[in-house]
Amino acid sequence: MKIGIIGTGVFSTSIALNLANNKENNIIMWSENTTLVEEYKKTKKLIPYFNNKTVPKNITITTEYQEVLENIDILFLVTGVEYIKEVCKNIHRILDSQIPVFIGSKGIGKENKKFVHEIAKKYLKNKISIISGPTFAEDVAKIEPLGFTVASKDKKSQLIINKAFEESPIYFEKSNDLTGVAICGCLKNIYAIGSGILKGLNFNESTRSLYFTEIYKELGNILYKYKSSLETLNSLAGLGDLNLTCNSNQSRNYSYGEIIGKKGNKKEAKKYLEENTVEGVDTLQVLYPILKRKHVKCAIVKTLYNIIYNEEEAKKLIEIITKKATN
């Protein structure tokens, strides 16, 4: 099977390493980083990632879309949400419309206020699916058992992704709720900021468990408003990813929140944003106004928005969750 991957970040490279376990797979990755590609050609190593781990022979990297998209069986689109539109516009004339596309990106576009799969659908005629679940990229690279939700309206896409990963320990559960899975991918990053804030305020694990219970309820309410099911809430993309992201300092969203929770650390928080991609911050800026316009009850999301964008005190978060818990 020939497999194309747009993006050479840590997550996309981790996916490629799992796919490479099947020696019959031929994986070709696209990067705009000419320096990275040249270094790979010289050393056969992805220098910035995984302690200079040697790349398997059935993975190649190029800066040419044509090389990636020609005669492929499946395409993974794994790039920042801000680049989805540009990439789709660049590839739509080259990519065969019969090729299934799997999006591993999370977020919502600042410009068009659309979820990643909605952006892709505007430019591509292909069957679009989303993969999302409780995984850190570094863990995916270890080729150990873990799971994703695959949200797709197309049964053939569900079958082909299982075939592509048949030599990998990754497990895929099925869903047809693309919007619900996309919402979970956005909100888990937002809620993880709040979990980090509570840690920064020195609240214990029991208090953070209270918070987790309340955000789980709120996520369920938001999904209900979007006509999603309890199945999505309790999926790997829902409960699974929410649990992982909100309870680990490996999450940049969590780490950013922890800095906010510590008094006098506004400069440090700003510096952290400059040095790291914190998806929840940009997502919150776009998504909360949308939820507000839809009259969706989301007191915790609103409070996090006010803490980050309206300089409300971080301790306001604990007031909100204790009020919600007693209502």
Secondary structure in CASP SS format (residue, H / E / C, confidence):
PFRMAT SS
TARGET T0000
AUTHOR 0000-0000-0000
METHOD secondary structure of the structure
MODEL  1
M C 1.00
K E 1.00
I E 1.00
G E 1.00
I E 1.00
I E 1.00
G C 1.00
T C 1.00
G C 1.00
V H 1.00
F H 1.00
S H 1.00
T H 1.00
S H 1.00
I H 1.00
A H 1.00
L H 1.00
N H 1.00
L H 1.00
A C 1.00
N C 1.00
N C 1.00
K C 1.00
E C 1.00
N C 1.00
N E 1.00
I E 1.00
I E 1.00
M E 1.00
W E 1.00
S C 1.00
E C 1.00
N C 1.00
T H 1.00
T H 1.00
L H 1.00
V H 1.00
E H 1.00
E H 1.00
Y H 1.00
K H 1.00
K H 1.00
T H 1.00
K C 1.00
K E 1.00
L C 1.00
I C 1.00
P C 1.00
Y C 1.00
F H 1.00
N H 1.00
N H 1.00
K C 1.00
T E 1.00
V C 1.00
P C 1.00
K C 1.00
N C 1.00
I E 1.00
T E 1.00
I E 1.00
T E 1.00
T C 1.00
E C 1.00
Y H 1.00
Q H 1.00
E H 1.00
V H 1.00
L H 1.00
E C 1.00
N C 1.00
I C 1.00
D C 1.00
I E 1.00
L E 1.00
F E 1.00
L E 1.00
V C 1.00
T C 1.00
G C 1.00
V H 1.00
E H 1.00
Y H 1.00
I H 1.00
K H 1.00
E H 1.00
V H 1.00
C H 1.00
K H 1.00
N H 1.00
I H 1.00
H C 1.00
R C 1.00
I C 1.00
L C 1.00
D C 1.00
S C 1.00
Q C 1.00
I C 1.00
P C 1.00
V E 1.00
F E 1.00
I E 1.00
G C 1.00
S C 1.00
K C 1.00
G C 1.00
I E 1.00
G C 1.00
K C 1.00
E C 1.00
N C 1.00
K C 1.00
K C 1.00
F E 1.00
V H 1.00
H H 1.00
E H 1.00
I H 1.00
A H 1.00
K H 1.00
K H 1.00
Y H 1.00
L C 1.00
K C 1.00
N C 1.00
K C 1.00
I E 1.00
S E 1.00
I E 1.00
I E 1.00
S E 1.00
G C 1.00
P C 1.00
T C 1.00
F C 1.00
A H 1.00
E H 1.00
D H 1.00
V H 1.00
A C 1.00
K C 1.00
I C 1.00
E C 1.00
P C 1.00
L E 1.00
G E 1.00
F E 1.00
T E 1.00
V E 1.00
A E 1.00
S C 1.00
K C 1.00
D C 1.00
K H 1.00
K H 1.00
S H 1.00
Q H 1.00
L H 1.00
I H 1.00
I H 1.00
N H 1.00
K H 1.00
A H 1.00
F C 1.00
E C 1.00
E C 1.00
S C 1.00
P C 1.00
I E 1.00
Y E 1.00
F E 1.00
E E 1.00
K E 1.00
S E 1.00
N C 1.00
D C 1.00
L H 1.00
T H 1.00
G H 1.00
V H 1.00
A H 1.00
I H 1.00
C H 1.00
G H 1.00
C H 1.00
L H 1.00
K H 1.00
N H 1.00
I H 1.00
Y H 1.00
A H 1.00
I H 1.00
G H 1.00
S H 1.00
G H 1.00
I H 1.00
L H 1.00
K H 1.00
G H 1.00
L C 1.00
N C 1.00
F C 1.00
N C 1.00
E H 1.00
S H 1.00
T H 1.00
R H 1.00
S H 1.00
L H 1.00
Y H 1.00
F H 1.00
T H 1.00
E H 1.00
I H 1.00
Y H 1.00
K H 1.00
E H 1.00
L H 1.00
G H 1.00
N H 1.00
I H 1.00
L H 1.00
Y H 1.00
K H 1.00
Y C 1.00
K C 1.00
S C 1.00
S C 1.00
L H 1.00
E H 1.00
T H 1.00
L H 1.00
N C 1.00
S C 1.00
L H 1.00
A H 1.00
G H 1.00
L H 1.00
G H 1.00
D H 1.00
L H 1.00
N H 1.00
L H 1.00
T H 1.00
C H 1.00
N C 1.00
S C 1.00
N C 1.00
Q C 1.00
S C 1.00
R H 1.00
N H 1.00
Y H 1.00
S H 1.00
Y H 1.00
G H 1.00
E H 1.00
I H 1.00
I H 1.00
G H 1.00
K C 1.00
K C 1.00
G C 1.00
N C 1.00
K H 1.00
K H 1.00
E H 1.00
A H 1.00
K H 1.00
K H 1.00
Y H 1.00
L H 1.00
E H 1.00
E H 1.00
N C 1.00
T C 1.00
V C 1.00
E H 1.00
G H 1.00
V H 1.00
D H 1.00
T H 1.00
L H 1.00
Q H 1.00
V H 1.00
L H 1.00
Y H 1.00
P H 1.00
I H 1.00
L H 1.00
K H 1.00
R H 1.00
K C 1.00
H C 1.00
V C 1.00
K C 1.00
C C 1.00
A H 1.00
I H 1.00
V H 1.00
K H 1.00
T H 1.00
L H 1.00
Y H 1.00
N H 1.00
I H 1.00
I H 1.00
Y H 1.00
N C 1.00
E C 1.00
E C 1.00
E C 1.00
A C 1.00
K C 1.00
K H 1.00
L H 1.00
I H 1.00
E H 1.00
I H 1.00
I H 1.00
T H 1.00
K H 1.00
K H 1.00
A H 1.00
T H 1.00
N C 1.00
END
